[in-house]
Amino acid sequence: MARKDRPAKKQTAASRKPNGGDKPLRGAERSAYFARREAAKVLRTVLEGDARRRAVGSIKSLVYSPSIRNKRATFALVCETLKHLPVIKDVLRATNVLNSKWKRQEELLCVIAYDILFGKESSATGDAEKLLLSRKDKLRSALVHLLEKKRVKHIKELMPQCKISDMPKPRYVRVNTLKMDVESAILELTKQYAVDKDDMVPGLLKLPPSTDLHKHPLVLNGSIFMQGRASSMVAAALEPKPGWWIRAILLDPSCSGSGTAIDRLDHLLPSYAADDTGNSDRLMKLAAFQKKALEHAFSFPAAERIVYSTCSIHQIENEDVVKSVLPLAASHGFQLAPVHPQWPRRGLPVLDGSQHLLRTDLVEDGEGFFIALFVRKADKRPEGYAERETCERYRSKRFLRKKMDFVNYFFNNRFRMLLYPQFRFKKQR
């Protein structure tokens, strides 16, 4: 009995030969081919966002999105290509590769060029790979000429340097005491990890570096939050008391984010070197914005404690902003107060009271944060201030809506102003 011929198995896009041949890609060759293209896609998104200063996500968030299959290889290619990007572009220009035909695939050519010059040599699995492999000798000669022209002996001397600590960062988590007490959280976490209490911030726990808690039940149900030590110190500096109504303000405005650049890998981006000087137009605009927001915070008559914080390492966003508002703060009865006095790193000595300011170091602490605390003197209440009447006034929806118009303006401009504790209204009967 004749057997019916089975229909030929359809080739998937992933297994089909990229150059149009019949031979499919296998194993490492296939993985490397698609990793280069996924890396090029992420690289284009990152560079376009950096050029517009409107990033759609960090490098990590883009690589670890569901659409990226080979995350580890893609992440490594993106990071290494960015590190070598200025050199790669110089070499490609010198060999006239970035002509009109290939300009639209510039990111892919950069990724492949990295592999040829510094990584594992690519196989001829696609048109872009074939193009660069055919000019492999020219690419390497152009690199040697570049080193001679710059009068350096090693490629590392041409790459931007960023000082980062070689010490692994601990994983910090903050306990949500509305859902769970600290001791219960420790008991649960110690089933899998070594856990220590932080000696400065209540409810903050320290776990070993690289501890992955993203799928831990306590994280998923909101009993603990993954939060860095420096940002936890900001909230702890506010020290609000039970029953306070708009008497403690935590002001965390938009900033350059230079203090968290290492975590987000922003130090690999072309714009990082420009902002690193601390004098760019963007930083000046941010500082003006931050000053205006802090000045407004002083106008709340019930406010007793105001914390101003940034995740920036730049003086223009930190000490300079604080120094510029000191006369206005004094006119409202506010003065600088010590923030976590046991912390060793203080503000830059460019203003009176700099010893009260707090800084964390990007290298030593893994994060670069700045914290300033303003406290109103007890005898400097606004004229006619009555605590009970003011509290009742602040509780009214009409007054809050009017007062928050200014704050909402900042929200619409990527500004975060957090009033602590959260407002709660009773239903009108």
VOPAGU-2260 file (C-alpha; in pm, 1 decimal, decimal comma):
REM VOPAGU-2260
SITE   aa  ch    i         X         Y         Z
SITE  MET   A    0       0,0       0,0       0,0
SITE  ALA   A    1     147,4     325,6    -109,2
SITE  ARG   A    2     217,2     571,2     170,9
SITE  LYS   A    3      90,1     921,3     121,0
SITE  ASP   A    4     360,9    1182,7      92,5
SITE  ARG   A    5     369,8    1408,0     395,5
SITE  PRO   A    6     375,7    1782,3     331,6
SITE  ALA   A    7     716,1    1938,4     377,8
SITE  LYS   A    8     769,8    2085,5     723,4
SITE  LYS   A    9     743,8    2460,5     714,0
SITE  GLN   A   10    1063,5    2643,9     801,6
SITE  THR   A   11    1025,8    2899,6    1075,7
SITE  ALA   A   12    1176,5    3245,4    1048,5
SITE  ALA   A   13    1406,3    3158,4    1336,0
SITE  SER   A   14    1550,4    2849,6    1166,0
SITE  ARG   A   15    1564,9    2975,0     805,6
SITE  LYS   A   16    1904,2    3077,3     667,3
SITE  PRO   A   17    1916,6    3460,3     690,5
SITE  ASN   A   18    2095,6    3508,0     358,2
SITE  GLY   A   19    1820,3    3326,0     170,5
SITE  GLY   A   20    1986,4    2984,0     152,3
SITE  ASP   A   21    1823,7    2654,5     237,4
SITE  LYS   A   22    2061,4    2558,1     515,6
SITE  PRO   A   23    1911,4    2656,7     854,7
SITE  LEU   A   24    2102,5    2816,3    1139,2
SITE  ARG   A   25    2194,6    2587,8    1424,8
SITE  GLY   A   26    2289,2    2628,1    1790,4
SITE  ALA   A   27    2533,0    2904,2    1881,3
SITE  GLU   A   28    2533,9    3047,4    1528,0
SITE  ARG   A   29    2160,8    3102,7    1535,6
SITE  SER   A   30    2167,9    3242,2    1888,4
SITE  ALA   A   31    2444,4    3490,2    1803,0
SITE  TYR   A   32    2268,6    3602,5    1483,4
SITE  PHE   A   33    1947,1    3697,3    1661,6
SITE  ALA   A   34    2125,1    3839,4    1966,2
SITE  ARG   A   35    2305,8    4086,8    1739,8
SITE  ARG   A   36    1978,3    4201,2    1586,3
SITE  GLU   A   37    1802,8    4228,2    1920,8
SITE  ALA   A   38    2100,8    4423,6    2054,1
SITE  ALA   A   39    2084,9    4658,4    1754,1
SITE  LYS   A   40    1715,1    4721,2    1817,2
SITE  VAL   A   41    1775,8    4805,1    2184,6
SITE  LEU   A   42    2078,3    5015,6    2093,0
SITE  ARG   A   43    1874,9    5225,5    1849,7
SITE  THR   A   44    1602,0    5288,5    2108,1
SITE  VAL   A   45    1856,2    5382,3    2373,5
SITE  LEU   A   46    2054,4    5618,7    2150,8
SITE  GLU   A   47    1745,4    5789,2    2006,4
SITE  GLY   A   48    1606,7    5845,8    2356,0
SITE  ASP   A   49    1940,9    5973,9    2480,0
SITE  ALA   A   50    1969,3    6219,4    2189,9
SITE  ARG   A   51    1622,2    6360,8    2267,2
SITE  ARG   A   52    1675,8    6333,4    2645,1
SITE  ARG   A   53    1346,6    6142,6    2654,4
SITE  ALA   A   54    1440,6    5785,4    2731,7
SITE  VAL   A   55    1160,4    5531,1    2697,7
SITE  GLY   A   56    1336,0    5304,5    2947,6
SITE  SER   A   57    1671,0    5210,4    3092,8
SITE  ILE   A   58    1903,2    4968,1    2915,7
SITE  LYS   A   59    1810,8    4696,3    3163,9
SITE  SER   A   60    1436,2    4746,6    3128,6
SITE  LEU   A   61    1458,4    4738,2    2748,0
SITE  VAL   A   62    1673,7    4424,3    2740,4
SITE  TYR   A   63    1462,3    4241,2    2996,5
SITE  SER   A   64    1133,6    4315,3    2820,9
SITE  PRO   A   65     933,1    4008,4    2705,8
SITE  SER   A   66    1014,3    4075,3    2337,8
SITE  ILE   A   67    1386,3    4000,9    2387,1
SITE  ARG   A   68    1455,7    3628,8    2377,3
SITE  ASN   A   69    1829,8    3595,3    2435,7
SITE  LYS   A   70    1850,6    3842,8    2720,6
SITE  ARG   A   71    2196,7    3763,5    2855,4
SITE  ALA   A   72    2374,5    3778,1    2518,5
SITE  THR   A   73    2176,5    4086,3    2412,1
SITE  PHE   A   74    2256,9    4268,7    2735,1
SITE  ALA   A   75    2629,0    4196,9    2700,9
SITE  LEU   A   76    2635,2    4310,9    2336,8
SITE  VAL   A   77    2449,9    4635,4    2410,5
SITE  CYS   A   78    2675,2    4726,8    2703,5
SITE  GLU   A   79    3002,0    4639,3    2528,8
SITE  THR   A   80    2902,7    4812,8    2206,1
SITE  LEU   A   81    2812,4    5129,2    2398,9
SITE  LYS   A   82    3146,1    5119,4    2582,4
SITE  HIS   A   83    3335,5    5102,6    2252,4
SITE  LEU   A   84    3090,5    5313,1    2046,5
SITE  PRO   A   85    3308,9    5623,9    1983,3
SITE  VAL   A   86    3596,6    5402,5    1867,0
SITE  ILE   A   87    3371,0    5181,3    1653,5
SITE  LYS   A   88    3217,2    5481,6    1477,9
SITE  ASP   A   89    3560,2    5628,3    1402,5
SITE  VAL   A   90    3670,3    5296,7    1250,7
SITE  LEU   A   91    3351,4    5260,0    1041,9
SITE  ARG   A   92    3386,9    5615,4     910,9
SITE  ALA   A   93    3752,2    5557,8     824,2
SITE  THR   A   94    3660,9    5251,3     616,5
SITE  ASN   A   95    3363,3    5423,8     451,1
SITE  VAL   A   96    3119,1    5157,9     567,9
SITE  LEU   A   97    2846,8    5395,4     684,5
SITE  ASN   A   98    2740,1    5497,0     335,7
SITE  SER   A   99    2385,1    5576,7     230,3
SITE  LYS   A  100    2293,0    5211,3     174,0
SITE  TRP   A  101    2388,5    5095,6     523,5
SITE  LYS   A  102    2321,1    5414,6     721,9
SITE  ARG   A  103    1978,3    5290,4     827,9
SITE  GLN   A  104    2138,6    4984,2     984,9
SITE  GLU   A  105    2412,8    5174,9    1163,3
SITE  GLU   A  106    2337,5    5018,2    1504,0
SITE  LEU   A  107    2358,0    4664,3    1363,6
SITE  LEU   A  108    2689,2    4745,0    1192,5
SITE  CYS   A  109    2823,7    4881,3    1521,6
SITE  VAL   A  110    2727,3    4562,1    1705,6
SITE  ILE   A  111    2887,1    4339,1    1441,1
SITE  ALA   A  112    3196,9    4561,1    1428,3
SITE  TYR   A  113    3234,0    4519,8    1805,2
SITE  ASP   A  114    3231,4    4142,0    1760,7
SITE  ILE   A  115    3492,0    4156,6    1484,3
SITE  LEU   A  116    3726,0    4404,2    1656,0
SITE  PHE   A  117    3691,6    4317,9    2024,4
SITE  GLY   A  118    3468,2    4014,2    2072,9
SITE  LYS   A  119    3411,9    3683,8    1899,4
SITE  GLU   A  120    3445,3    3709,0    1523,7
SITE  SER   A  121    3106,7    3685,8    1353,6
SITE  SER   A  122    3023,6    3414,7    1106,4
SITE  ALA   A  123    2892,0    3510,5     761,1
SITE  THR   A  124    2526,6    3446,8     847,3
SITE  GLY   A  125    2374,9    3766,7     712,7
SITE  ASP   A  126    2435,4    4044,7     463,5
SITE  ALA   A  127    2562,3    4286,2     729,4
SITE  GLU   A  128    2802,8    4024,6     865,9
SITE  LYS   A  129    2929,4    3946,5     513,3
SITE  LEU   A  130    2988,9    4315,2     444,5
SITE  LEU   A  131    3204,1    4373,6     751,8
SITE  LEU   A  132    3386,8    4041,4     730,6
SITE  SER   A  133    3486,1    4126,5     374,1
SITE  ARG   A  134    3647,8    4442,3     514,3
SITE  LYS   A  135    3786,8    4282,8     828,4
SITE  ASP   A  136    4148,8    4367,5     746,7
SITE  LYS   A  137    4060,5    4729,0     667,9
SITE  LEU   A  138    3867,6    4761,7     994,9
SITE  ARG   A  139    4159,9    4633,3    1199,1
SITE  SER   A  140    4408,2    4852,1    1012,0
SITE  ALA   A  141    4187,0    5155,4    1077,7
SITE  LEU   A  142    4184,5    5069,4    1449,4
SITE  VAL   A  143    4564,9    5048,7    1459,6
SITE  HIS   A  144    4590,2    5384,0    1278,0
SITE  LEU   A  145    4346,0    5539,0    1526,7
SITE  LEU   A  146    4558,0    5424,8    1821,1
SITE  GLU   A  147    4867,4    5572,5    1658,9
SITE  LYS   A  148    4688,4    5898,4    1582,3
SITE  LYS   A  149    4568,5    5932,8    1942,3
SITE  ARG   A  150    4913,8    5830,2    2070,0
SITE  VAL   A  151    4785,4    5555,3    2293,9
SITE  LYS   A  152    4893,8    5194,0    2323,5
SITE  HIS   A  153    4569,1    5030,2    2430,0
SITE  ILE   A  154    4205,1    5066,1    2333,2
SITE  LYS   A  155    4104,3    5121,0    2698,1
SITE  GLU   A  156    4276,2    5458,5    2690,5
SITE  LEU   A  157    4026,7    5576,3    2427,9
SITE  MET   A  158    3720,4    5462,4    2619,3
SITE  PRO   A  159    3540,4    5696,6    2864,2
SITE  GLN   A  160    3630,6    5612,7    3221,2
SITE  CYS   A  161    3367,3    5586,7    3491,8
SITE  LYS   A  162    3470,8    5522,5    3848,1
SITE  ILE   A  163    3254,4    5252,4    3999,9
SITE  SER   A  164    3304,7    5032,9    4298,6
SITE  ASP   A  165    3415,8    4675,9    4243,5
SITE  MET   A  166    3237,6    4576,7    4563,6
SITE  PRO   A  167    2898,2    4411,9    4504,6
SITE  LYS   A  168    2602,3    4610,3    4639,3
SITE  PRO   A  169    2384,5    4447,4    4906,8
SITE  ARG   A  170    2016,2    4403,5    4833,7
SITE  TYR   A  171    1807,7    4626,3    5060,2
SITE  VAL   A  172    1437,3    4580,5    5128,5
SITE  ARG   A  173    1201,1    4798,1    5333,2
SITE  VAL   A  174     925,6    4636,4    5537,5
SITE  ASN   A  175     574,0    4766,9    5485,7
SITE  THR   A  176     472,3    4781,2    5852,1
SITE  LEU   A  177     107,8    4839,0    5753,1
SITE  LYS   A  178     105,3    4476,6    5637,1
SITE  MET   A  179     378,5    4303,9    5835,0
SITE  ASP   A  180     601,1    4366,4    6134,9
SITE  VAL   A  181     977,1    4370,4    6091,7
SITE  GLU   A  182    1047,2    4057,4    6297,3
SITE  SER   A  183     797,8    3850,5    6096,5
SITE  ALA   A  184     958,8    3968,6    5773,0
SITE  ILE   A  185    1301,9    3869,8    5901,5
SITE  LEU   A  186    1172,8    3528,7    6008,6
SITE  GLU   A  187    1026,2    3465,2    5663,9
SITE  LEU   A  188    1329,0    3589,0    5468,0
SITE  THR   A  189    1583,2    3397,1    5677,9
SITE  LYS   A  190    1432,4    3073,5    5546,8
SITE  GLN   A  191    1627,1    3140,8    5226,3
SITE  TYR   A  192    1872,6    3423,5    5287,9
SITE  ALA   A  193    2104,9    3581,1    5541,1
SITE  VAL   A  194    1929,5    3893,3    5673,4
SITE  ASP   A  195    2059,5    4186,1    5880,5
SITE  LYS   A  196    1883,2    4494,0    6014,7
SITE  ASP   A  197    2012,2    4826,3    5890,5
SITE  ASP   A  198    2168,8    5027,1    6172,7
SITE  MET   A  199    2029,5    5360,2    6054,6
SITE  VAL   A  200    1688,6    5324,0    5889,3
SITE  PRO   A  201    1410,7    5150,1    6087,9
SITE  GLY   A  202    1243,6    4869,6    5894,8
SITE  LEU   A  203    1524,7    4843,2    5640,2
SITE  LEU   A  204    1681,9    4498,8    5592,2
SITE  LYS   A  205    2006,9    4403,1    5419,4
SITE  LEU   A  206    2042,4    4082,6    5216,8
SITE  PRO   A  207    2336,5    3938,5    5019,4
SITE  PRO   A  208    2425,9    4103,3    4685,0
SITE  SER   A  209    2244,5    3981,8    4373,6
SITE  THR   A  210    1958,5    3838,6    4579,1
SITE  ASP   A  211    1667,2    3810,7    4335,1
SITE  LEU   A  212    1339,9    3888,9    4510,8
SITE  HIS   A  213    1127,5    3993,0    4213,4
SITE  LYS   A  214     907,5    3684,0    4243,6
SITE  HIS   A  215     919,4    3648,4    4622,2
SITE  PRO   A  216     569,0    3627,6    4778,4
SITE  LEU   A  217     642,2    3913,7    5022,1
SITE  VAL   A  218     732,3    4140,6    4731,4
SITE  LEU   A  219     435,2    4034,6    4523,2
SITE  ASN   A  220     185,3    4101,2    4805,1
SITE  GLY   A  221     343,6    4434,0    4903,8
SITE  SER   A  222     473,5    4328,2    5245,5
SITE  ILE   A  223     828,4    4434,8    5152,5
SITE  PHE   A  224     963,8    4674,5    4892,6
SITE  MET   A  225    1299,2    4656,2    4717,9
SITE  GLN   A  226    1453,1    4995,2    4785,1
SITE  GLY   A  227    1806,9    5128,4    4802,8
SITE  ARG   A  228    1954,2    5237,9    5133,2
SITE  ALA   A  229    2009,2    5597,6    5023,4
SITE  SER   A  230    1649,4    5653,5    4910,4
SITE  SER   A  231    1527,6    5491,3    5234,3
SITE  MET   A  232    1735,9    5742,4    5430,8
SITE  VAL   A  233    1540,9    6023,3    5263,9
SITE  ALA   A  234    1205,2    5916,0    5406,7
SITE  ALA   A  235    1359,8    5841,1    5746,5
SITE  ALA   A  236    1496,6    6197,8    5763,9
SITE  LEU   A  237    1143,2    6340,7    5749,6
SITE  GLU   A  238    1034,8    6178,4    6080,4
SITE  PRO   A  239     662,0    6265,8    6061,0
SITE  LYS   A  240     453,9    6222,1    6373,3
SITE  PRO   A  241     111,8    6053,1    6391,8
SITE  GLY   A  242    -175,2    6289,1    6318,9
SITE  TRP   A  243      27,1    6544,6    6121,8
SITE  TRP   A  244    -162,5    6711,7    5838,9
SITE  ILE   A  245      67,9    6867,3    5576,3
SITE  ARG   A  246     321,4    6936,8    5848,4
SITE  ALA   A  247     591,3    6720,2    5688,9
SITE  ILE   A  248     678,6    6760,8    5320,5
SITE  LEU   A  249     913,0    6533,4    5125,3
SITE  LEU   A  250    1021,3    6716,3    4811,8
SITE  ASP   A  251    1183,3    6486,5    4554,1
SITE  PRO   A  252    1194,7    6687,5    4229,5
SITE  SER   A  253    1305,6    6580,6    3885,5
SITE  CYS   A  254    1683,7    6578,2    3870,2
SITE  SER   A  255    1966,0    6461,8    3645,6
SITE  GLY   A  256    1965,3    6116,9    3808,6
SITE  SER   A  257    2345,2    6119,1    3798,2
SITE  GLY   A  258    2357,5    5947,8    4137,5
SITE  THR   A  259    2181,9    5638,2    4004,7
SITE  ALA   A  260    2353,4    5638,7    3665,4
SITE  ILE   A  261    2553,4    5324,8    3743,5
SITE  ASP   A  262    2245,2    5119,2    3827,9
SITE  ARG   A  263    2069,6    5237,4    3513,0
SITE  LEU   A  264    2393,3    5209,8    3308,8
SITE  ASP   A  265    2353,2    5573,4    3202,8
SITE  HIS   A  266    2730,8    5612,9    3228,1
SITE  LEU   A  267    2751,2    5423,3    2899,3
SITE  LEU   A  268    2542,3    5681,8    2711,3
SITE  PRO   A  269    2691,8    5960,7    2496,8
SITE  SER   A  270    2515,1    6231,6    2700,4
SITE  TYR   A  271    2669,9    6120,4    3029,1
SITE  ALA   A  272    3007,1    6284,3    2965,3
SITE  ALA   A  273    2836,2    6613,3    2878,7
SITE  ASP   A  274    2632,9    6617,5    3200,2
SITE  ASP   A  275    2924,4    6494,8    3408,3
SITE  THR   A  276    3079,1    6842,5    3405,9
SITE  GLY   A  277    2789,2    6972,9    3613,5
SITE  ASN   A  278    2751,1    7282,9    3394,7
SITE  SER   A  279    2521,6    7180,0    3111,4
SITE  ASP   A  280    2215,6    7383,8    3013,7
SITE  ARG   A  281    1997,1    7093,6    3120,9
SITE  LEU   A  282    2137,8    7100,9    3474,4
SITE  MET   A  283    2086,8    7475,6    3497,6
SITE  LYS   A  284    1722,8    7439,1    3393,6
SITE  LEU   A  285    1672,4    7156,2    3643,0
SITE  ALA   A  286    1826,3    7364,4    3922,1
SITE  ALA   A  287    1596,0    7658,7    3846,6
SITE  PHE   A  288    1299,2    7421,7    3852,6
SITE  GLN   A  289    1411,0    7265,3    4182,7
SITE  LYS   A  290    1460,1    7605,7    4344,1
SITE  LYS   A  291    1109,4    7717,7    4247,4
SITE  ALA   A  292     956,4    7400,6    4390,6
SITE  LEU   A  293    1146,6    7428,9    4717,8
SITE  GLU   A  294    1050,0    7793,3    4754,8
SITE  HIS   A  295     685,1    7696,0    4717,9
SITE  ALA   A  296     717,8    7430,7    4988,0
SITE  PHE   A  297     802,8    7703,3    5241,7
SITE  SER   A  298     464,2    7870,4    5177,9
SITE  PHE   A  299     263,6    7594,3    5349,4
SITE  PRO   A  300     176,6    7753,7    5686,6
SITE  ALA   A  301     134,0    7420,7    5868,0
SITE  ALA   A  302     465,5    7276,9    5747,1
SITE  GLU   A  303     715,8    7204,3    6023,7
SITE  ARG   A  304     966,1    6978,2    5847,4
SITE  ILE   A  305    1068,2    6988,8    5480,6
SITE  VAL   A  306    1310,5    6738,8    5328,0
SITE  TYR   A  307    1467,6    6829,1    4994,4
SITE  SER   A  308    1639,2    6538,0    4819,4
SITE  THR   A  309    1784,2    6448,3    4481,1
SITE  CYS   A  310    1957,8    6146,8    4333,8
SITE  SER   A  311    2218,0    6376,7    4182,5
SITE  ILE   A  312    2588,9    6417,3    4247,1
SITE  HIS   A  313    2605,3    6771,7    4105,3
SITE  GLN   A  314    2654,9    7073,3    4331,6
SITE  ILE   A  315    2431,7    7287,6    4109,7
SITE  GLU   A  316    2129,8    7069,4    4194,1
SITE  ASN   A  317    2218,8    7022,6    4559,9
SITE  GLU   A  318    2416,5    7269,9    4769,6
SITE  ASP   A  319    2361,9    7555,3    4522,8
SITE  VAL   A  320    1982,0    7513,3    4533,7
SITE  VAL   A  321    1982,4    7502,0    4914,8
SITE  LYS   A  322    2210,8    7805,8    4939,2
SITE  SER   A  323    1987,6    8008,1    4705,2
SITE  VAL   A  324    1673,2    7954,5    4918,0
SITE  LEU   A  325    1824,5    8010,8    5263,4
SITE  PRO   A  326    1710,7    8378,2    5290,9
SITE  LEU   A  327    1352,7    8284,9    5194,8
SITE  ALA   A  328    1358,6    7985,7    5430,0
SITE  ALA   A  329    1467,9    8210,0    5717,6
SITE  SER   A  330    1188,3    8458,0    5642,9
SITE  HIS   A  331     939,8    8172,2    5690,4
SITE  GLY   A  332    1110,3    8061,8    6011,4
SITE  PHE   A  333    1297,2    7761,0    5868,0
SITE  GLN   A  334    1657,3    7665,4    5929,1
SITE  LEU   A  335    1879,4    7375,2    5825,0
SITE  ALA   A  336    1883,6    7085,3    6071,1
SITE  PRO   A  337    2116,1    6781,8    6093,5
SITE  VAL   A  338    2025,6    6478,8    5879,9
SITE  HIS   A  339    2136,7    6142,8    6022,6
SITE  PRO   A  340    2428,4    6294,7    6221,2
SITE  GLN   A  341    2603,0    5955,9    6245,2
SITE  TRP   A  342    2649,6    5943,0    5865,9
SITE  PRO   A  343    3012,0    6033,2    5774,6
SITE  ARG   A  344    2966,6    6204,8    5435,8
SITE  ARG   A  345    2829,4    6560,1    5458,4
SITE  GLY   A  346    2755,3    6841,2    5213,3
SITE  LEU   A  347    3018,9    7029,9    5017,7
SITE  PRO   A  348    3155,4    7323,0    5224,3
SITE  VAL   A  349    3012,8    7597,3    5002,1
SITE  LEU   A  350    2751,7    7739,6    5241,5
SITE  ASP   A  351    2692,8    7794,8    5610,3
SITE  GLY   A  352    2539,1    7482,5    5761,0
SITE  SER   A  353    2689,1    7243,7    5504,3
SITE  GLN   A  354    2771,6    7006,6    5792,7
SITE  HIS   A  355    2395,6    6949,4    5834,5
SITE  LEU   A  356    2356,0    6829,7    5474,2
SITE  LEU   A  357    2401,4    6465,9    5378,6
SITE  ARG   A  358    2557,6    6306,0    5073,1
SITE  THR   A  359    2602,6    5944,0    4973,4
SITE  ASP   A  360    2890,9    5856,9    4743,7
SITE  LEU   A  361    2842,7    5698,0    4403,5
SITE  VAL   A  362    3153,2    5481,2    4441,7
SITE  GLU   A  363    3160,9    5408,4    4815,5
SITE  ASP   A  364    2785,4    5363,4    4865,0
SITE  GLY   A  365    2677,9    5262,9    4515,0
SITE  GLU   A  366    2432,5    5556,8    4497,2
SITE  GLY   A  367    2480,1    5932,2    4488,6
SITE  PHE   A  368    2202,9    6097,4    4692,6
SITE  PHE   A  369    2169,6    6439,2    4854,7
SITE  ILE   A  370    1944,4    6524,3    5152,3
SITE  ALA   A  371    1869,2    6858,4    5319,2
SITE  LEU   A  372    1629,7    6899,7    5613,1
SITE  PHE   A  373    1458,6    7230,9    5694,5
SITE  VAL   A  374    1288,4    7262,6    6033,5
SITE  ARG   A  375    1066,9    7555,3    6135,2
SITE  LYS   A  376    1149,5    7720,8    6464,5
SITE  ALA   A  377     874,8    7686,7    6724,8
SITE  ASP   A  378     847,9    8063,8    6772,4
SITE  LYS   A  379     835,7    8139,5    6399,2
SITE  ARG   A  380     479,1    8042,7    6315,3
SITE  PRO   A  381     299,1    8254,9    6053,9
SITE  GLU   A  382     110,2    8548,2    6203,2
SITE  GLY   A  383    -238,2    8445,9    6313,1
SITE  TYR   A  384    -152,8    8075,6    6289,1
SITE  ALA   A  385    -378,0    7849,4    6494,7
SITE  GLU   A  386    -295,6    7480,9    6471,8
SITE  ARG   A  387    -645,9    7342,9    6506,3
SITE  GLU   A  388    -804,0    7590,3    6265,5
SITE  THR   A  389    -526,6    7541,5    6012,5
SITE  CYS   A  390    -557,8    7164,0    6024,6
SITE  GLU   A  391    -932,4    7183,5    5973,2
SITE  ARG   A  392    -879,1    7423,4    5685,2
SITE  TYR   A  393    -628,7    7190,9    5521,7
SITE  ARG   A  394    -873,2    6902,2    5554,9
SITE  SER   A  395   -1135,3    7075,3    5343,0
SITE  LYS   A  396   -1145,2    6948,3    4987,6
SITE  ARG   A  397   -1187,9    7293,6    4840,1
SITE  PHE   A  398    -876,0    7435,6    5001,7
SITE  LEU   A  399    -667,2    7129,6    4916,8
SITE  ARG   A  400    -777,4    7138,0    4554,7
SITE  LYS   A  401    -677,9    7502,1    4525,2
SITE  LYS   A  402    -345,0    7453,5    4702,3
SITE  MET   A  403    -254,7    7146,4    4499,4
SITE  ASP   A  404    -300,1    7318,8    4161,7
SITE  PHE   A  405      59,9    7427,4    4181,9
SITE  VAL   A  406     179,1    7077,9    4271,9
SITE  ASN   A  407     -21,7    6921,9    3988,3
SITE  TYR   A  408     153,1    7158,2    3750,2
SITE  PHE   A  409     482,2    7000,5    3848,1
SITE  PHE   A  410     340,1    6650,2    3816,9
SITE  ASN   A  411     256,4    6727,8    3454,4
SITE  ASN   A  412     616,6    6831,8    3403,5
SITE  ARG   A  413     765,5    6504,8    3529,4
SITE  PHE   A  414     790,5    6639,6    3883,6
SITE  ARG   A  415     719,9    6444,6    4200,3
SITE  MET   A  416     619,0    6622,7    4518,9
SITE  LEU   A  417     511,5    6388,0    4792,2
SITE  LEU   A  418     316,2    6518,9    5087,7
SITE  TYR   A  419     346,3    6292,5    5393,9
SITE  PRO   A  420     124,8    6149,1    5531,6
SITE  GLN   A  421    -126,7    6077,5    5257,6
SITE  PHE   A  422    -439,9    6290,6    5251,7
SITE  ARG   A  423    -758,7    6114,9    5355,4
SITE  PHE   A  424   -1103,7    6267,8    5341,3
SITE  LYS   A  425   -1420,1    6169,6    5528,0
SITE  LYS   A  426   -1742,5    6142,4    5332,2
SITE  GLN   A  427   -1973,4    6436,9    5376,7
SITE  ARG   A  428   -2297,8    6342,6    5542,0
